[in-house]
């Protein structure tokens, strides 16, 4: 369904068109047939070839959404990002996707930029019969997305809403979008909200019934059987604070200063005290969204990445400070991570005496004022901030302090896989940060590499070692692309595979039966690779160059063997067709996420003690700190087996189908499953994070 907003304003008869997509070539037709985000990429490729300057907003729903599967309630939003000028894609939960699925597979919103004289506060209303109209109310343009959604429901009845805040209508390039649901779901890295805002639209409202939920008993049982999903639901992605602390990666003040001892524990206690509720995608039995109660009594949903960017990153140790800033970003319609990057630049400018009125690190009130000034466009510095943190850095003369990749702000992670993923991802860095599939069974991962002519280095699973990261990043990007295109939760899929709840082929048949019937086993990874290549082609058509994937601040690490050169070699092999896409489901699972197998018992073992520090789901099962006695030395996975025997009620937090589901760190270094544990070792046990 294609809607020309400008034509709709004038009452043109062809403003709304419904049509079937016809691909220009066999390759595009192949992945477009998968529907959802894949159809969106195919449409955008064809559009970019015909009209390079054309920049619509695409909203698509995948096959899993249309089939009403549990955890599949996400719409894919894609456009040429207003901030980056490159392909940007994000996914939102809530009820918007399931209602849109009753109207169209793909919604294309177009109409060029709205002039200053044209009415603002417009809402595009889509009806079940495929008709569209504009509703206008000047009050709507100043409402926060959540308030606008409530207002539209009161005016129009039952509906689903995709809304922007005041920032998008005032031209802030890093404005985001919010999809309605029990709690608004925010998305918009790269400036997706600004794309809708420049059309003069405050919201898109779908007045159609949601597609029926079709509970799949085997899938629901599998989801409920996954210890990783249970841990994610219990931690709500906030276990990552302590996980990064255990690995020595948690920082403050522009992600550069080490934390004061004890601050992580205090932060964890504050999180627990503030937590009030949870929420998730429609039909998900393990909801992972957390809702908190602020000191002022307000309710605020939050996730780890946004909280980190607006809290510790800005020298604000109190979680309530991060919630207050996040609430203001949500009300204004601003991307939290870009906000954190820009505010930290202002704090640096204050420290250096460059801008007298700029907020210092730790100045919550000053940061709030800076966000308001940015949206209002108070002065030239505020207007530079509205154009993006990179423009603000240039205006301040602080380009050396701003870390970005392909136009979007990124976090300078020590984890080599996360660093590379953020820099090469063709749709924005968020989907490549936490690596839901990093802990996937190593036997199958090595088989996948071999079928492309590559050998996976044993060091690939060490986050501080560059070797093998190009393969790991490509594998993850392909998985994420395929599952996101279908609308199925990639974090849930990763957990089901990592825990051994489902085999490779079982997952494919559950989420993509028609695709598997056409292409056989391995169909999901083939689809993901086709999408990765198509996205790279799309970006190249918009002027992306090789240097965009090698930002100066990260070049030395990216150029190491096993990093960017290996990733590019993988993409070249896929483009040339040198890959066997058969499934690997007949392979036996490895003993652990690192691919380790049982090693011979060391001779001369004696009784010894290890000190364990636990976080997240493991802490709930075993306690935060304990000493444990056993025969030493032993392998890491043997330690976990002994713990599971000693604490049978806590075994699900340690092992799944005989495989470890925790990461074990010693002095900040991740240990392989067969690494030796010695007497008097101090170890950190962290539940494997599956995303967020």
Secondary structure, DSSP 4 states (H G I P E B T S, - for coil): -EEEHHHHHHT-TTSEE------SSHHHHHHHTTBHHHHHHHHHHHHHHH-TT---EEEEEBHHHHTT-TT---EEEEEE-TTTSSEEEEEE-SSHHHHHTTT-SEEEEE--PPPTTSPSSEEEEEETTS-EEEEE-GGGGGS-HHHHHHHHHHHH-S-EEEE--HHHHTT-TTB-EEE-SSS-EEE-TTTHHHHHHTTTEEEEEEESPPPPP---HHHHHHHHT-HHHHHHHHHTTTHHHHHHHHTT--EETTTTEEPPTTHHHHHHHHHHHHEEEEE-STT-SS--EEEEE-TTS-EEEE-HHHHHHHTGGGT---HHHHHHHHHHHHHHTB-HHHHHHHHHHHHHHHHTTS-TTSPPTT-HHHHHHHHHHHHHT-SHHHHHHHT-HHHHHHHHT-GGG--EETTEE----S-HHHHHHHHH-TT-SGGGSS-TTTTS-HHHHHHHHHHTT----GGGG-TT--TTHHHHHHHHHHHHHHHHHHT--HHHHHHHHHTTSS-HHHHHHHH-HHHHHHH-TTHHHHHHHHHHHHHHHHHHHTT--GGGGS-GGGHHHHTSTTSHHHHHHHHHHHHTT-------TTSPPPSSTT-----PPPTT-EEEEEEEEE-HHHHHHH-SEEEEEEEESEEHHHHHHHHHHHTGGGGGGTEETTEE-EEEEETTEEPPTT-EE-TT-EEEEEEPP---
